[in-house]
Amino acid sequence: MRRLLLALLLLVPAAAGAQGQGQGQGQSYPDRPIRLIVATAAGGASDILARQVGAKLAEVLGQPVVVDPRPGANGNIAAVAAARAAPDGYTLMMGTIGAMAVNAAIYRDPGYDPARDFEAVARLVRFANILVVHPSNPARTMAEFIAWARTRPAGANTYGSPGNGGSPHLAMVVFARMAGLQMEHVPYRGAAPALNDLVAGNLTAAFSDPLLTLPQVQDGRVRALAVSGPRRLAAAPEIPTVAEAGLPGYEVTGWLGIVAPRGTPGPIVTRLNAELNRIVQEPEMTARLAAQGAEVTTGTPAEFQAYIHSEIRRWAEVTREAGIQAE
């Protein structure tokens, strides 16, 4: 009995120390700069949001948040770097629909497992893409575009996107299937080059992110026909949704959220989640994001994790049926 009591007495300080260590991780964090890896090139929606949110997060945490662009392979390069980083809260990644939901289905070996290798921290925004054509196109509405495109010979209808598996690519894949169109995909290394080729008249159409596209629409360089999300954009309410314009049930949105390497301490994840939710819900930030075509989405880490898993299932089915493979 004496030995048992002695063993219990020895365990109590150890347990208290472990608990204090876990609490301390959340209280003392951070004490050095945080790296925020971005899966796209500078100037894209993911990079811009990372810099906006990172600047606010740095103010709150008292440490710099250094944005680290790692473009390439639809986010694989960034995701591998993030997954292999130390799980200490000092490396985060701006997760995208491509890196966190699609790549596992279209790459034979992306080098990481989005469901296993990351902790979901905070879902930040979702965004629709805009269906645009060149001003010389005879179609003034989405219905007219579908009717016109159906008359074209095989291979004549081309569309650009930032690459395989991103939301602009997926938006057109689902659109073409529902509209009964044959569209030829032309992948680019970034959203800007794809949109520039459409402005130049070298592509038939594109789904493109609002941040880059709305200025081109306003300048008359492209014509907007519809948006891919469930509701109209606050920044351009005159553009109907694809569902409103003639394809009921259509909805494809991209999304962005912060993830961390698997094993990042729970107190750190909880703190980051609370701070990030508060940042994107600030009226000034919400208004700025709305002007860029993004809609704020918040929630718990568990809710974001469940959403990632549902997106993995959804896009695995779509990409399999459409025969999409990484090129």
C-alpha positions as CSV (number, residue, x, y, z in Angstrom):
1,M,0.0,0.0,0.0
2,R,2.9,2.4,0.9
3,R,4.4,1.7,-2.5
4,L,1.1,2.4,-4.3
5,L,0.7,5.7,-2.4
6,L,4.3,6.7,-3.2
7,A,3.7,6.0,-6.9
8,L,0.5,8.1,-7.0
9,L,2.3,11.0,-5.2
10,L,5.0,10.9,-7.8
11,L,2.5,10.9,-10.7
12,V,0.6,14.0,-9.5
13,P,3.5,16.6,-10.1
14,A,4.2,15.0,-13.4
15,A,0.6,15.3,-14.5
16,A,0.5,18.9,-13.3
17,G,3.7,19.7,-15.1
18,A,2.3,18.2,-18.4
19,Q,-0.9,20.3,-18.0
20,G,1.1,23.4,-17.3
21,Q,3.3,22.8,-20.3
22,G,0.2,22.5,-22.6
23,Q,-1.2,25.7,-21.2
24,G,2.1,27.4,-21.5
25,Q,2.3,26.6,-25.2
26,G,-0.8,28.7,-25.8
27,Q,0.2,31.5,-23.4
28,S,3.8,32.0,-24.4
29,Y,3.1,31.5,-28.1
30,P,4.5,33.1,-30.2
31,D,7.9,34.3,-29.3
32,R,9.4,34.4,-32.8
33,P,8.1,35.1,-36.4
34,I,5.5,32.9,-38.0
35,R,5.8,31.6,-41.5
36,L,2.6,31.6,-43.6
37,I,3.1,29.4,-46.7
38,V,1.0,30.3,-49.8
39,A,0.4,27.8,-52.6
40,T,0.0,30.4,-55.4
41,A,2.2,33.1,-56.9
42,A,2.3,36.6,-55.6
43,G,-0.7,38.7,-56.7
44,G,-3.3,35.9,-56.6
45,A,-6.3,35.8,-54.3
46,S,-4.6,33.4,-51.9
47,D,-1.5,35.6,-51.6
48,I,-3.5,38.8,-51.2
49,L,-5.7,37.3,-48.4
50,A,-2.6,35.9,-46.7
51,R,-1.0,39.3,-46.6
52,Q,-4.1,41.1,-45.4
53,V,-4.8,38.5,-42.7
54,G,-1.2,38.1,-41.8
55,A,-0.7,41.8,-41.2
56,K,-3.7,41.8,-38.8
57,L,-2.5,38.6,-37.1
58,A,0.9,40.1,-36.6
59,E,-0.6,43.1,-34.7
60,V,-2.5,40.8,-32.4
61,L,0.3,38.3,-31.7
62,G,3.1,40.8,-31.5
63,Q,5.3,38.8,-33.9
64,P,5.8,39.2,-37.7
65,V,3.8,36.9,-40.0
66,V,6.0,36.3,-43.0
67,V,4.2,35.3,-46.2
68,D,6.2,32.6,-48.1
69,P,4.9,31.9,-51.6
70,R,5.5,28.4,-52.9
71,P,3.7,28.2,-56.2
72,G,3.5,25.1,-58.4
73,A,1.8,21.8,-59.0
74,N,-1.6,23.2,-57.9
75,G,-0.4,23.7,-54.4
76,N,1.6,20.4,-54.0
77,I,4.9,22.2,-53.5
78,A,3.5,24.4,-50.7
79,A,1.6,21.6,-49.1
80,V,4.6,19.3,-48.9
81,A,6.7,22.1,-47.3
82,A,4.0,22.8,-44.8
83,A,3.3,19.1,-44.0
84,R,7.0,18.4,-43.3
85,A,7.5,21.5,-41.1
86,A,7.7,21.2,-37.3
87,P,4.3,21.1,-35.7
88,D,5.0,24.0,-33.3
89,G,2.6,26.7,-34.6
90,Y,5.4,28.6,-36.4
91,T,4.5,27.3,-39.8
92,L,1.0,27.7,-41.2
93,M,-0.4,27.4,-44.7
94,M,-3.2,29.1,-46.6
95,G,-5.1,26.0,-47.7
96,T,-6.9,26.1,-51.1
97,I,-9.5,23.8,-52.6
98,G,-6.7,22.4,-54.9
99,A,-4.1,21.6,-52.3
100,M,-6.6,20.4,-49.6
101,A,-9.3,18.7,-51.6
102,V,-8.5,18.0,-55.2
103,N,-4.8,17.0,-55.6
104,A,-5.3,13.7,-53.7
105,A,-7.6,12.6,-56.5
106,I,-5.7,13.9,-59.6
107,Y,-2.1,13.3,-58.7
108,R,-0.8,9.7,-58.4
109,D,1.4,10.8,-55.4
110,P,1.1,14.4,-54.4
111,G,3.6,13.8,-51.6
112,Y,1.2,14.4,-48.7
113,D,-2.2,13.4,-47.4
114,P,-4.5,16.4,-46.9
115,A,-6.8,14.5,-44.5
116,R,-3.9,13.1,-42.4
117,D,-1.0,15.5,-42.5
118,F,-2.7,18.8,-41.4
119,E,-4.6,20.3,-38.5
120,A,-7.5,22.5,-39.7
121,V,-7.2,25.9,-38.0
122,A,-9.7,28.3,-39.5
123,R,-11.8,28.5,-42.6
124,L,-11.7,32.1,-43.8
125,V,-13.5,32.8,-47.0
126,R,-15.3,31.3,-50.0
127,F,-15.5,32.9,-53.4
128,A,-17.2,32.4,-56.7
129,N,-15.6,32.7,-60.1
130,I,-17.0,34.8,-62.9
131,L,-17.8,33.3,-66.3
132,V,-16.4,35.8,-68.8
133,V,-16.0,36.0,-72.6
134,H,-14.2,38.4,-74.9
135,P,-16.3,41.5,-75.9
136,S,-16.3,40.3,-79.5
137,N,-18.3,37.2,-78.5
138,P,-21.9,37.5,-79.9
139,A,-23.4,36.1,-76.6
140,R,-24.8,38.7,-74.2
141,T,-26.1,36.2,-71.7
142,M,-25.1,32.8,-70.4
143,A,-28.0,31.1,-72.3
144,E,-26.9,32.7,-75.5
145,F,-23.3,31.6,-74.9
146,I,-24.4,28.0,-74.4
147,A,-26.5,28.1,-77.6
148,W,-23.6,29.7,-79.5
149,A,-21.0,27.3,-78.2
150,R,-23.1,24.2,-79.1
151,T,-22.8,25.3,-82.8
152,R,-19.0,25.3,-82.8
153,P,-16.9,22.5,-84.1
154,A,-15.0,20.1,-81.8
155,G,-12.0,21.7,-80.3
156,A,-13.1,25.3,-81.1
157,N,-14.3,26.1,-77.6
158,T,-11.3,26.8,-75.4
159,Y,-11.0,28.0,-71.8
160,G,-8.1,29.0,-69.6
161,S,-7.5,28.4,-65.9
162,P,-4.6,28.7,-63.4
163,G,-4.1,25.0,-63.7
164,N,-5.6,21.5,-63.2
165,G,-7.7,21.1,-60.1
166,G,-8.2,24.8,-59.1
167,S,-11.7,26.2,-58.6
168,P,-11.7,28.0,-62.1
169,H,-11.0,24.7,-63.8
170,L,-13.6,22.7,-61.7
171,A,-16.2,25.5,-62.3
172,M,-15.9,25.0,-66.1
173,V,-15.8,21.2,-65.9
174,V,-19.1,21.2,-64.0
175,F,-20.6,23.9,-66.2
176,A,-19.7,22.2,-69.4
177,R,-21.2,18.9,-68.2
178,M,-24.4,20.5,-67.1
179,A,-24.7,22.6,-70.2
180,G,-23.9,19.8,-72.7
181,L,-20.8,21.6,-74.0
182,Q,-17.4,20.3,-75.1
183,M,-14.8,22.7,-73.8
184,E,-11.0,22.3,-74.3
185,H,-8.9,23.1,-71.2
186,V,-5.8,25.3,-71.5
187,P,-3.9,25.4,-68.2
188,Y,-1.7,28.4,-67.3
189,R,0.7,29.1,-64.5
190,G,-1.5,31.5,-62.7
191,A,-4.9,33.3,-63.0
192,A,-3.5,36.5,-64.5
193,P,-1.9,34.8,-67.6
194,A,-5.1,32.9,-68.3
195,L,-7.2,36.1,-68.1
196,N,-4.7,38.1,-70.1
197,D,-5.0,35.5,-73.0
198,L,-8.8,35.9,-72.9
199,V,-8.5,39.7,-73.0
200,A,-6.2,39.2,-76.0
201,G,-8.9,37.1,-77.8
202,N,-7.0,33.8,-77.6
203,L,-9.6,31.9,-75.6
204,T,-13.3,31.3,-75.9
205,A,-14.2,31.8,-72.2
206,A,-13.0,31.4,-68.6
207,F,-14.1,31.2,-65.1
208,S,-11.9,33.7,-63.3
209,D,-11.6,35.0,-59.7
210,P,-13.4,38.3,-59.0
211,L,-10.3,40.1,-57.6
212,L,-8.6,40.0,-61.0
213,T,-11.7,39.9,-63.2
214,L,-14.0,42.7,-62.0
215,P,-11.6,45.5,-63.0
216,Q,-11.4,44.0,-66.5
217,V,-15.2,43.8,-66.6
218,Q,-15.6,47.4,-65.6
219,D,-13.1,48.5,-68.3
220,G,-15.0,46.5,-70.9
221,R,-12.1,44.2,-71.7
222,V,-14.2,41.1,-70.9
223,R,-17.9,40.5,-70.7
224,A,-19.3,38.9,-67.5
225,L,-22.1,36.3,-68.0
226,A,-22.6,34.7,-64.6
227,V,-21.0,33.8,-61.3
228,S,-20.4,30.3,-60.1
229,G,-21.5,30.7,-56.5
230,P,-24.9,30.3,-54.7
231,R,-25.6,34.0,-54.6
232,R,-24.7,37.2,-56.6
233,L,-21.5,39.1,-55.7
234,A,-21.9,42.0,-53.4
235,A,-19.4,43.8,-55.6
236,A,-21.3,43.1,-58.8
237,P,-24.9,42.4,-58.0
238,E,-25.9,42.9,-61.6
239,I,-24.3,39.6,-62.7
240,P,-26.6,36.6,-62.2
241,T,-25.6,33.3,-60.8
242,V,-25.2,30.3,-63.2
243,A,-28.2,28.7,-61.5
244,E,-30.3,31.8,-62.1
245,A,-29.1,32.2,-65.7
246,G,-30.3,28.7,-66.7
247,L,-28.5,25.9,-64.9
248,P,-30.5,25.2,-61.7
249,G,-28.5,23.4,-59.0
250,Y,-25.1,24.6,-60.3
251,E,-22.7,25.8,-57.5
252,V,-18.9,25.7,-57.5
253,T,-17.0,27.9,-55.1
254,G,-13.3,28.1,-54.1
255,W,-12.3,28.6,-50.5
256,L,-9.3,29.5,-48.4
257,G,-8.4,28.7,-44.9
258,I,-5.5,28.3,-42.5
259,V,-4.0,24.9,-41.8
260,A,-1.0,23.7,-39.7
261,P,1.1,20.6,-39.7
262,R,-0.5,17.6,-37.9
263,G,0.5,17.6,-34.2
264,T,0.4,21.3,-33.7
265,P,-0.6,21.8,-30.1
266,G,-4.3,22.2,-29.4
267,P,-4.0,25.4,-27.4
268,I,-2.2,27.1,-30.3
269,V,-4.8,25.9,-32.8
270,T,-7.5,27.2,-30.5
271,R,-5.9,30.6,-30.1
272,L,-5.2,31.0,-33.8
273,N,-8.8,30.0,-34.7
274,A,-10.2,32.6,-32.3
275,E,-8.0,35.4,-33.6
276,L,-8.5,34.6,-37.2
277,N,-12.3,34.4,-36.8
278,R,-12.2,37.8,-35.1
279,I,-10.0,39.3,-37.8
280,V,-12.1,38.4,-40.8
281,Q,-15.3,39.4,-39.0
282,E,-14.1,43.0,-38.4
283,P,-16.4,45.3,-40.4
284,E,-13.5,46.8,-42.3
285,M,-12.1,43.4,-43.3
286,T,-15.5,42.0,-44.2
287,A,-16.2,45.0,-46.4
288,R,-12.8,44.8,-48.1
289,L,-13.2,41.1,-48.8
290,A,-16.7,41.6,-50.2
291,A,-15.3,44.2,-52.6
292,Q,-12.9,41.6,-53.7
293,G,-15.7,39.0,-54.3
294,A,-15.1,37.0,-51.2
295,E,-17.6,35.9,-48.5
296,V,-16.4,35.5,-45.0
297,T,-16.8,32.0,-43.5
298,T,-15.9,31.2,-39.9
299,G,-16.2,28.2,-37.5
300,T,-14.3,25.9,-35.2
301,P,-11.3,23.8,-36.3
302,A,-13.5,20.7,-36.1
303,E,-16.0,22.2,-38.5
304,F,-13.3,23.2,-40.9
305,Q,-11.8,19.7,-40.7
306,A,-15.2,18.1,-41.5
307,Y,-15.6,20.5,-44.4
308,I,-12.2,19.5,-45.8
309,H,-13.2,15.9,-45.7
310,S,-16.5,16.5,-47.4
311,E,-14.7,18.5,-50.2
312,I,-12.2,15.6,-50.7
313,R,-15.1,13.2,-51.2
314,R,-17.0,15.6,-53.5
315,W,-14.1,16.4,-55.9
316,A,-12.8,12.8,-55.9
317,E,-16.1,11.8,-57.5
318,V,-16.2,14.8,-59.9
319,T,-12.6,14.4,-61.1
320,R,-13.0,10.7,-61.5
321,E,-16.2,11.0,-63.7
322,A,-14.6,13.8,-65.7
323,G,-11.3,11.9,-66.2
324,I,-9.2,14.8,-64.8
325,Q,-5.6,13.9,-64.2
326,A,-2.6,16.2,-63.4
327,E,-0.6,17.0,-66.5
